[in-house]
Amino acid sequence: MHALIIIIHLIACFSLILIVLLQSGKGQSMGAMFGGSGSQALFGSSGAGSFLTKATTAVAVVFMLTSLTLAYVSNSGQESVIRNYLPITQEEPQQPPIEEETTPE
């Protein structure tokens, strides 16, 4: 189960990197206004904006869910790492008993 989640997580990670790199920057829309839209002919005349935006959202959700699942699965049933460094028994320092002062008669 743990290995399957790691494989899905890695696929989502690399997919997210590729999808983000395929997206055009905001400055490129100005060039498309003056007739330079030939670079987006692969995705049709409307461009790749809506498809890549939806794909980015979907893969990002899968990435976040697998991250949370891996964090939960990895920590279930284990003690905290900090407990290994704390002493097993914590005793409070012993203070000497307070003696009452007696007045001589």
C-alpha positions as CSV (number, residue, x, y, z in Angstrom):
1,M,0.0,0.0,0.0
2,H,2.8,2.4,1.0
3,A,4.7,1.6,-2.3
4,L,1.6,2.2,-4.4
5,I,1.1,5.6,-2.8
6,I,4.7,6.6,-3.4
7,I,4.5,5.5,-7.1
8,I,1.3,7.6,-7.6
9,H,3.0,10.5,-5.8
10,L,6.0,10.4,-8.0
11,I,3.9,10.2,-11.2
12,A,1.9,13.2,-10.0
13,C,5.1,15.1,-9.1
14,F,6.6,14.6,-12.6
15,S,3.3,15.3,-14.3
16,L,2.9,18.5,-12.4
17,I,6.4,19.7,-13.4
18,L,5.7,18.9,-17.1
19,I,2.3,20.6,-17.1
20,V,3.6,23.7,-15.5
21,L,6.5,23.9,-18.0
22,L,4.1,23.5,-20.9
23,Q,2.0,26.4,-19.9
24,S,2.7,29.7,-21.6
25,G,3.6,32.8,-19.6
26,K,1.3,35.8,-19.1
27,G,3.5,37.9,-21.3
28,Q,3.0,35.6,-24.3
29,S,-0.6,36.6,-24.8
30,M,0.6,40.1,-26.0
31,G,2.5,38.4,-28.8
32,A,-0.5,36.3,-29.8
33,M,-2.5,39.5,-30.1
34,F,-0.3,40.7,-33.0
35,G,-0.3,37.4,-34.9
36,G,2.3,35.3,-33.1
37,S,0.0,32.5,-32.0
38,G,1.5,29.8,-34.2
39,S,3.2,28.2,-31.2
40,Q,-0.1,27.0,-29.8
41,A,-1.3,25.3,-32.9
42,L,-0.9,21.9,-31.3
43,F,-3.8,22.5,-28.9
44,G,-6.1,24.2,-31.5
45,S,-7.1,27.7,-32.2
46,S,-8.3,28.4,-28.6
47,G,-4.9,27.5,-27.2
48,A,-3.9,25.2,-24.3
49,G,-5.0,27.5,-21.6
50,S,-8.2,25.9,-20.3
51,F,-6.9,22.3,-20.7
52,L,-3.6,22.9,-19.0
53,T,-5.3,24.9,-16.2
54,K,-7.7,22.0,-15.5
55,A,-4.9,19.5,-15.7
56,T,-2.7,21.5,-13.3
57,T,-5.5,21.7,-10.8
58,A,-6.3,18.0,-11.0
59,V,-2.7,16.9,-10.7
60,A,-2.1,19.4,-7.9
61,V,-5.0,17.9,-5.9
62,V,-3.7,14.4,-6.4
63,F,-0.2,15.5,-5.3
64,M,-1.5,17.1,-2.2
65,L,-3.7,14.2,-1.3
66,T,-0.8,11.7,-1.8
67,S,1.4,14.0,0.3
68,L,-1.1,14.0,3.2
69,T,-1.6,10.3,2.9
70,L,2.1,9.5,2.9
71,A,2.5,11.7,6.0
72,Y,-0.3,9.9,7.8
73,V,0.8,6.4,6.8
74,S,4.4,7.0,7.6
75,N,3.7,8.2,11.1
76,S,1.0,5.7,12.1
77,G,2.0,3.4,14.8
78,Q,5.3,5.1,15.6
79,E,6.3,7.1,18.5
80,S,7.7,10.6,18.3
81,V,11.3,11.0,17.5
82,I,11.7,13.5,20.3
83,R,10.8,10.8,22.9
84,N,14.0,9.0,22.1
85,Y,16.0,11.9,23.4
86,L,14.1,12.6,26.6
87,P,15.0,10.6,29.7
88,I,12.6,7.8,30.5
89,T,11.8,8.9,34.0
90,Q,11.7,12.6,34.9
91,E,12.2,13.1,38.5
92,E,11.8,16.4,40.1
93,P,14.8,17.6,42.1
94,Q,14.5,16.7,45.8
95,Q,14.4,19.6,48.1
96,P,15.4,19.2,51.7
97,P,12.5,19.3,54.1
98,I,11.9,22.7,55.7
99,E,12.6,22.5,59.4
100,E,10.5,24.5,61.7
101,E,12.3,26.9,63.9
102,T,11.8,26.3,67.6
103,T,12.1,29.1,70.1
104,P,13.8,28.3,73.4
105,E,11.7,28.7,76.5
